[in-house]
């Protein structure tokens, strides 16, 4: 293990101590768990670039079976109709 010194705002320190106390763990263990959780979340969720690429990959892939529509041109009218209901 590597020894690390950090500084926290008073509010975060107080909340973290309370969180650790509720779980019966040390403040150091609480910090380790919070860091591990954040790193796990970041590692498992796609990056912004990956999300953009996935969204762009579906653009234009699906066609309306009834043929082209004027939804884009008549967007405001369709939106107004939807809110009237």
Secondary structure, DSSP 8 states (H G I E B T S, - for coil): ---------HHHHHHHHHHHHHHT--HHHHHHHHHHHHHHHHHHS--HHHHHHHHHHHTT----TT----TTTTHHHHHHHHHH-
